[in-house]
Amino acid sequence: MSFDELYQSILMDHYRNPRNAGPLSGATCSVHDHNPLCGDDITVHMKITGGNIAHLSFEGKGCAISIASASMMTEQLTGKTVATARTEIDDFLAVMRGESEFSSHPEFEELASLEGVRKLHARVKCATLAWNAAKKMLSEVDG
């Protein structure tokens, strides 16, 4: 299996079987965001306990890239401190803008499957929608 096929497989697995999809009972905060250009619509829910992201989920509808990225985000950030999550969100967004490379962030191993999206500028918004919602949410949280 080539790297492209592997990455495509990871994306499609997260799209078909999204992790942490659905409402979150006892959420500390929630943020809704949408992409009017393509119709992607995401609400991110977070439960923060003691400065850590105890649980993260999302609800919504969207393209394969949007849903897969939201799914990967929930796995990437759950269990992290608020400060670490903020840093990882900023780092991921920088990579998606082409300001950095996935190879510079070994913690983004599975997220590297989104690397090809960077070539499709109109789709970068799809891949970053949930991440931008989480960033907005964490900007309003102490920690």
N, C-alpha and C positions, 0 to 999 in steps of 0.2 A: 504494500500500500504506500503510495506517495504521500508526501507531506500535505499536498493540496487535498487529497482524498481523505486523509486523517482529519484535517481541519474541517472539511465539509461534513464529515461524520460526527464530529463533536458538536458543531452548530446544529445539525439536524436532530441529534439526540436531545439537546437542550430545548429545541423548539417543540418536538413531539412529546417530550416528557419533562416539562419545566419543573425545576426544583422550587420549592417554597412558593408555589402559586396559590393564591387565594387570600381571603381575609385573615387578619391576625388578631385573635382575641387578646384584649389587654394591651393593644398597641400604645406606646408612649406618644407617638406622633405619626402622621401620615401626610403625604404630599402627592398631589395630582399634577400630571404634566401631559401634554399632547403635542403631536407634530401635525400641524394643520396641512402641511404639504402632502403627507401620505396617509393621514388618518390614524397613525399609531396613538394609542391612548393608554396611559399607565398611571396607576396609583401605587406608590411604594409605602409600605407600613414597616415601622420599626419599634422594637421594644428594647429600651435601654435600661440597664440595671447596673448601678455602681460604676458608671463611666464606660461600660462595655455594651456592645450590641449583642444582646442576648438572643434576639431573633429578628429576622428580616424577611418580608414577603412582598409579593406584588400581585396586583390584579390588573386586568385590562385586555385589550386586543391590539394586535399589531402584526407586522410582517415577521417572517422567520428570524431576521436579524435582531429586531427589537425584543422579541420574546426570549430568544436564546441569550442575548446579552443581559437582560434582566435576571434570568435564571442564574447565569454565571456570577452576576454581581451579588446575588443573595448568598451564594456559597463562598464567594471571596471575602465578603465583609462580616459575615456572622461570626461572633466570638472575638472580634477585634475591639480594641479600645476606640473611643470616638476619635481621638487624635490620630491613631494609625489609619482608621478608615478615611478620615479627611485627606491624609497624605496619599493613600492608595487611589482615592477617587481623582485627586488632582494629577497624579502620575498617569493614570489610565487615560484621562481626558487629554493630557499632553501627548501621549503616544498616538491617540486617535487623530489629533490635529497634525501629526507628523513632526512634532517638536522633539520627540524621543523615539526610541525603538523598543519593541518588546524584548529584544535580547538584553537590554539593560535592566530588565526587571524580571529576575528569575521567579519571583512570587506570582507572576502572571502567566504561568505555564499554559493553562487551559485557555486563558483569554487570548493568547496568541492566535487562536483560531479565527479571531476577528481581524487579523492583519490585512487580509485581502480587501476588506471593506474600505480601508483608507484610500484605495484607488478609485472608489466609487463615491465621490464627494457628496453626492445627494443622499447616500445611505449612511454616512457618518452620523447624522442626526438620529437615525434609527438605532444605531449601536450605542449612542450616548444618552438617549432619552431617560432611561431609568437612573443612570449614574448622575445626571444633572438634577433629577428630582431628589436623590439621596443627598447630593451636595447641598441643595437648598435646605433640606430638612436638618442636616447636621450644622449648618450655619446658625441655626436658631437654638442649638442645644449647648449647654455648658459642658466643658470637658476637653 
